[in-house]
């Protein structure tokens, strides 16, 4: 039998770590230092940021063109993956705006989702909830 306190604290610690990692990725010089410390190439971060900018604009265009909640479930998977990728790339004002809009669309779609689509949407929303607690209720309600 697990300790009830540990069951409550462990997820909160994970969420706190996700939030901290997201905040750390906001600073280019810190991302480069972390990459160097791990034997990575800081130039890789430049490429990641370029890809994230492209993905941000593609996701924004897709959100403007489609109603995710009315779309077939496969549309949810690329949206969820894009949200997770943009979170991993770190914040920027435009990226944050698009991630928020996509997350709101995922929340709207949750009641109709099942199986893989529901899992993908919830996975993205759990990560978003780590940095924006407003999404936690939707995850709890549908997860």
Wavefront OBJ file of the C-alpha trace (Angstrom):
o trace
v 0.000 0.000 0.000
v 1.452 3.318 -1.048
v 1.618 6.238 1.279
v -1.238 8.676 0.420
v 1.089 11.640 0.927
v 3.646 10.189 -1.496
v 0.891 9.584 -4.059
v 0.005 13.263 -3.864
v 3.546 14.691 -3.694
v 5.153 12.666 -6.513
v 2.855 14.001 -9.282
v 3.159 17.534 -7.916
v 6.947 17.242 -8.030
v 6.788 16.027 -11.631
v 4.604 18.969 -12.598
v 6.966 21.371 -10.822
v 9.923 19.904 -12.713
v 8.088 20.256 -16.050
v 7.355 23.879 -15.244
v 10.997 24.536 -14.311
v 12.289 22.838 -17.478
v 9.913 24.941 -19.568
v 11.135 28.134 -17.908
v 14.777 27.133 -18.388
v 14.214 26.544 -22.100
v 13.109 30.177 -22.424
v 16.736 31.408 -22.310
v 18.837 30.695 -25.397
v 22.144 31.065 -23.547
v 21.057 28.558 -20.910
v 19.874 26.075 -23.551
v 23.275 26.374 -25.274
v 25.164 25.886 -21.987
v 23.086 22.818 -21.130
v 23.706 21.357 -24.576
v 27.465 21.936 -24.270
v 27.490 20.381 -20.789
v 25.834 17.253 -22.171
v 28.170 17.046 -25.167
v 25.593 18.447 -27.593
v 25.994 21.075 -30.258
v 24.578 24.532 -29.520
v 23.965 24.896 -33.266
v 21.369 22.151 -32.875
v 19.332 24.500 -30.685
v 19.348 27.102 -33.440
v 17.921 24.509 -35.814
v 15.336 23.392 -33.244
v 14.217 26.992 -32.800
v 13.898 27.423 -36.587
v 11.822 24.254 -36.818
v 9.693 25.362 -33.863
v 9.010 28.698 -35.587
v 7.905 26.888 -38.748
v 5.765 24.472 -36.749
v 4.210 27.388 -34.847
v 3.067 29.033 -38.062
v 1.845 25.740 -39.564
v -0.174 24.965 -36.445
v -1.609 28.488 -36.376
v -2.683 28.108 -40.012
v -4.217 24.677 -39.345
v -6.165 26.055 -36.381
v -7.462 28.917 -38.507
v -8.547 26.512 -41.274
v -10.227 23.766 -39.268
v -12.610 23.127 -36.463
v -10.720 20.515 -34.504
v -13.693 19.355 -32.452
v -15.657 18.598 -35.630
v -12.732 17.048 -37.481
v -12.070 13.331 -37.574
v -9.993 12.098 -34.652
v -6.735 11.741 -36.661
v -6.496 15.549 -36.764
v -6.077 15.502 -33.009
v -2.859 13.477 -33.129
v -0.782 15.954 -35.188
v -2.142 18.843 -33.135
v -1.221 17.099 -29.886
v 2.247 16.231 -31.142
v 2.787 19.792 -32.352
v 1.795 21.190 -28.946
v 4.227 18.853 -27.204
v 7.037 19.701 -29.647
v 6.494 23.435 -29.184
v 6.562 23.063 -25.413
v 9.809 21.114 -25.667
v 11.360 23.849 -27.825
v 10.741 26.423 -25.105
v 8.508 29.459 -24.883
v 8.231 32.537 -27.070
v 5.340 35.003 -27.211
v 3.991 33.736 -30.569
v 4.603 30.090 -29.659
v 2.785 30.534 -26.343
v -0.187 32.113 -28.131
v -0.464 29.223 -30.602
v 0.062 26.537 -27.935
v -2.708 28.116 -25.867
v -5.086 28.241 -28.850
v -4.322 24.631 -29.818
v -4.730 23.505 -26.214
v -8.118 25.180 -25.981
v -9.172 23.373 -29.175
v -7.978 20.058 -27.731
v -10.043 20.677 -24.592
v -13.108 21.395 -26.754
v -12.569 18.108 -28.607
v -12.044 15.931 -25.493
v -15.695 14.852 -24.987
v -15.799 13.307 -28.487
v -12.411 11.578 -28.308
v -11.697 7.940 -27.566
v -8.682 5.641 -27.625
v -5.498 6.903 -29.265
v -6.880 10.374 -29.995
v -7.938 10.852 -26.365
v -4.575 9.608 -25.124
v -2.676 11.955 -27.443
v -4.793 14.961 -26.475
v -4.470 14.240 -22.762
v -0.698 13.754 -23.052
v -0.357 17.199 -24.604
v -2.742 18.798 -22.118
v -0.923 17.299 -19.115
v 2.249 19.029 -20.303
v 0.386 22.282 -20.926
v -1.213 22.042 -17.470
v 2.273 21.954 -15.960
v 2.793 25.528 -17.122
v -0.816 26.740 -17.206
v -2.931 25.276 -14.430
v -6.191 26.197 -16.198
v -5.889 22.999 -18.227
v -5.600 20.722 -15.203
v -9.358 20.502 -14.692
v -9.945 19.234 -18.236
v -7.259 16.586 -17.792
v -8.768 15.489 -14.487
v -12.307 15.419 -15.943
v -11.429 13.370 -19.033
v -8.342 11.451 -17.873
l 1 2 3 4 5 6 7 8 9 10 11 12 13 14 15 16 17 18 19 20 21 22 23 24 25 26 27 28 29 30 31 32 33 34 35 36 37 38 39 40 41 42 43 44 45 46 47 48 49 50 51 52 53 54 55 56 57 58 59 60 61 62 63 64 65 66 67 68 69 70 71 72 73 74 75 76 77 78 79 80 81 82 83 84 85 86 87 88 89 90 91 92 93 94 95 96 97 98 99 100 101 102 103 104 105 106 107 108 109 110 111 112 113 114 115 116 117 118 119 120 121 122 123 124 125 126 127 128 129 130 131 132 133 134 135 136 137 138 139 140 141 142 143
